[in-house]
Amino acid sequence: MAPLKVVQWTTGKVGTCALRAILDDPRLQLVGLYAHSPGKVGEDAGTLCQRPPCGIAATDDVAALIALAPDAVVYTPFLADLDHLERLLRAGIDVVSTNLLLNCGGLTGAVEERLEAACREGESSLLISGVNPGWINQVAAGLTAVCRRVESVTISESTDVSNYASKETWDALGIGRAEADAAVLQAARGAMVSFRDAATRLAGALGLTLDALEFEIAHARAARDVDLGFMQIPKGTFGALRSAWSGRIGGAEAVRIEVAWYLTEGLEEAWTFDADHYHVAVRGEPDVEMRVRFVAPDWQGSDWSVLTALPAVNALPHLVAARPGILGLEDVGLVTAPVGAWRQRTAPE
């Protein structure tokens, strides 16, 4: 089977990881690279991701990339451009996006209608993926296969985010502030829209229609001054947050996706954080408990963007084979790394 022709869209942290994965995957052929930064235009894709030159030059010419007629685009910019997404989908190009459309209000309402219309016109598919939302939601849905009865599914994420050096992000979410005013709460709700969308998709995969989605958020205060280099968190100001989207049917919780993000564990409140990155709990018959811990000593203290990039890249064959339209978890099937292809490529002759 011929490799899928793929365009990588931007080379930020996640995009660089995705670009390496595309180059490493025997099922895929990189045919184009979109560069957001003018300084990267003309640079070789391999060089931009710290690999040997591959002969593909980065460009900001959208029309030229569409003219390549790729099978799919891996879309990873920090901010979504709906015009770009619409052009790609209307041209019949499938898109897997790690961008969660937060700056557009999430995948709902008019945004969802606009992109669904583009998919219909181009007979193309759009998948939002990553590690969360994305991979862990598929894993959680799969756990229910052993159950005779399911009452609820909860996904809990616990993450030390002190190495995410974006002061603007944490300012907007209330970190380093003494109080959470209306603006902070509104910004936090907006930043967590992706988890609302993930709760909706998880419910859809389970065949559920939610009556309501409720948002929750709480902050905890630093017990001492914290210097992270990129920002200061004075004692008594917020150093951690917990938030959740609770999907309900008839007043009872059916799905719940929650996150605990902390920039310091030294807090005035008696908060504790799970050493496991994810805890999935299925309540039913039987109950199912699963805990996930990522162990990567070489990455400690650095960027884990690969966890976001790889589920998207590995979903490409499923994306291209799927129905047109905005895809749910149930449309994608079992996504795996191309382990057999890797082994065949590296096997001694």
N, C-alpha and C positions, 0 to 999 in steps of 0.2 A: 504494500500500500504506500502510495507517495506521501512524503511528509506534508503536514499541514503548513501552509504559508501564513506566517504570523508577522504582524507589526507590533512593536513595543511602543507605547505612548507615554513618553517622558522617562527621565532617568534620575529621579530623586532617590531617596533611601529604598523604598519598596520597588521602584522601577528598576534600579540597578540590580537588585536581587532577582527580579523577574527576568531581566535581560540575560543574566548569567544562566539561569535555569533554562531559558529557551535555547541558548547556544549549546547547553549540555544535553538536551533531550533529543534523541535520535528520531522521535516521532514528529519533530518540528523543524521548520526552516525559517530563519529570520530573513525577511525580505525588505523590511523598512523600519525606520526609527524616527519617531517624532520628538523634537527637542523644543522644550518651552523656553529655554534660555538661549538668547542669540549667540552667546559665547560658545555654545556647543554645536551650533549648526556647522556642518562640514566635517565634524570630528568622526572618526571611525567608531562604530558601535562597540567593537571589542575593546578599544582603548578606553572608552568611557566607563566600562565596567571592569577594568583592570584585567583584561584578557588579551590574547594576541589579536592583532587586526584581523577583521573578517570580511572587509570589502564592502560593508554597508555603512554609508555615510548618514549621519543625522540630518534631518531637514525640518523646517517649520512650514512646508508647503503641503497643506491638507489635501488639496486636489491631486497632487502628485502621488501621495500615499494611497489615496482611494483608487487611482488609476492602476496601481499595482495589482488590484483585485485580490487582496489577501483573503484567506479563509476566515481569519479572526484577528482581533486587536486585543491586546492586554492593556487595559486602561488604568493608569496608576497616578494621575496628577494629584497634587495636594488639594486643588480646587477644581470642581467639575465645571465643564463648559457644555451646557446643554446643546448649543448649536453644533459643536463638534460631534457629540454623541448622536444627535439626530441625523447629521450628514452621513455618518458611518453606517448607521442602521438602515437608512433609506437607500443606501447604495448596495444593500444586501450583504453587509459585512457583520458577522457575529462579534459581539463584544463581551468580554468578561472584565468586570470592573472591581478593583479593590477600593476605589473611591466610593464612599457611601452616600454621596450627593447631599452632604450635610449643609453646604452653602446654598442649596436649592430647596431645603426643607425636607429632604428625605424622599424616598421612593413612594410617594403617595399623592393623592389628589391630582391637580393639573399636571404635575411633573410626570406621574405615572401614565396618565392619559396621553400626554404628548409622546412619550417614548414608546408606549404600546402602539400608537398609530404609526410611528416610524418603523417599528418591527413589522407591522402588517404590510406596509407599502413595500418594504424591501425583502419580505419573507426571511427576516433575520431574527436572531435571538440575543437577549441581554441577560446576563447572569451577574448578580452582585455576590462576591465571594471574598474570602480571606480566612483568617483564623477564627475571629469572632467579631461580627457575624460571618458565618460561612462554615468552616470545617467542624467546629464543636457543635453547631446546630444539627448538622447531618449525623454526627456521632450520637447525639442525644436522641434524635428521632429513631435511629436504628436500635437503640437499647430497648425500645418498647416492644420489639418483635417477640420477646420471650414472655410477654405479659398476657394473661387472660383478661385482665381489666386494668385500665389506667385512669387514675383520678387527676394526676397533675405531673408536669415535668418542670423541673427547675434547673437552670444553668447558672452557676455562681463563678465569677472570675475574681481572683485575688492577685493584684500585681503591684510590685514595687516600681513606681514610675519615676523615681528620682533621677534616672539617667535619660529621661526624655526632656532634652534641653530646649523647651519652648515656653519661655516666661509668659508670652502672650496667651497661650492656651490656659495655663494655670491661673493667671490673673482673671481671665474670663470665667473660670469655674469657681472662683472664690478663694483659691489658695493664697495665703499671705494676707488675707483680709480679716478684719475683726468681726464683721457681721455679713450675713448673706442677705443683701437687699433684693428688691424685686428684679433689678437688672441682672444680678448674678444668678438668681433662680431661673430666669428666662433663658439666659445664656447656657446654663447647665442643661436645661431641658432640651434646647436646640442641639447641644453637643451629643446628647444621648439618643437622638432620633434614630440612629442606626440600630440601636437595641430594641426600640419600638418596632421597627420594620422586621427585625429578626424574630421577635416574638410572634408577629403576624405570620411570617413564613413558616415558623415551627408549628404554629396552630394549623396552618393550611396543610402541611405535610401529614399531620395527624388526623385530618378530616374534620377539624373543628372550626366553627364560626364563633368568634368572640363577641360577647355583648358589650364589653368595655375594656379599655386599656388604661390603667392608672399609673401615674408616675410618682415615684418616691425619691427623696434625696435628703441626706444628712451630712453634716461636716463635723470633724473633730479638730481640736486645737493642739498646736505643738506645745509640749511641756518645757521646751528650751529653745533658744535661738538656733536656727539651722542655716548653714551656709552651703548651698549646692553649687556655688561657682556662678551659675547662670542666673540665680536669683536667691534672695534672702527670705527666710520665713521667720519673722520675729516670734518670740515666745508669746503665747496667748492668741495667735492668729491661726487660721485654718491650715492644717498640714495634711489632711486626708479627707476623702469623701466616700460615701456609699450611695449608690443609686440603683433603682430597679424599675422595670416595667412589668406590671402584673396584669395578665390577660384573664378576664373573668367571664364565666358563663353562669347565668342565674345567680350571681352573687358569690359563687365559689371560684377560687383560683384554679385555673386549668394549666396555664403556662406562666413561667416567671423567668426573666433574665435579669441578673443583678451583677453589679461590678463593685469591687472595693479597690480603690486606687489610693496609694499612700506615697508621700514623698519623705516621710519619716515615720518610724514606728514609735517614737517617743511622744506620746500624746497625753493630754490631761484626762481625756475620757478613757474608760477601760475597754478600748477596742483591741481585739486580737485579729491577726490575719492568718489565713490558711497558708501553710507552706506549699500546698499544691496549687498549681496555677488554675485548674478548673475542678469543680465539684459538680457532678451531675446527679440529680436525685429524681428517680421515677417513683411515684407513689401509686400503688395499685396492688395487683396480685400476680406475681410477687412484687415487693419493692425491689428496686435496683439502685445500687450506689456505685458510682465510678469516680475515681480521682485521677487527674492527669498532672504530671510534673515533667516539664521540659528540662532535660539535663544536657547541658552543652558547656563544659568547662572553658573551652576556648573562646566562648562568646561572653562570658560573665563580665558585667560592667559595660558591655557595648550594646550594639543595636540588634534587636531581634526582628527586624523587618522581614527576614526570610520566612518567618512563620505566617506572615500575611501574603507574601508573594507566591509561595509554592502551591497552596491550595488552588489559587487562580490559574497558574500555569498548567498544573496537572489536570485541571478540569477541561482544558481546551478540546480534547477529542470528544468528550461528552457534550460540550457546548455545540460543536459543529453538527453532531448527530441528532440534537434535540429538536423539538418542534419550534416553529417561529413564535416569538412573543417574549414577554418578560417571564423568566423561568423561576420556578420554586424549587425547594429541596427535592421534591418528589420527581422532578423532571430530569434530574442530573444523574442519579444512580450512584454506583460505588466508584468513587474517585480514589485512585492510588498513584503512588510514584511509579515511574516506568522502570521498575527494578529489573525485569527480565531484559529489557533493551539495554540498560546500563551494563549488565553482566555480559551480554553478547558482544558489546562493543569493546569491552576491556579484556575479554577472554584471550589467553595466549593462543597463538596459531600453532 
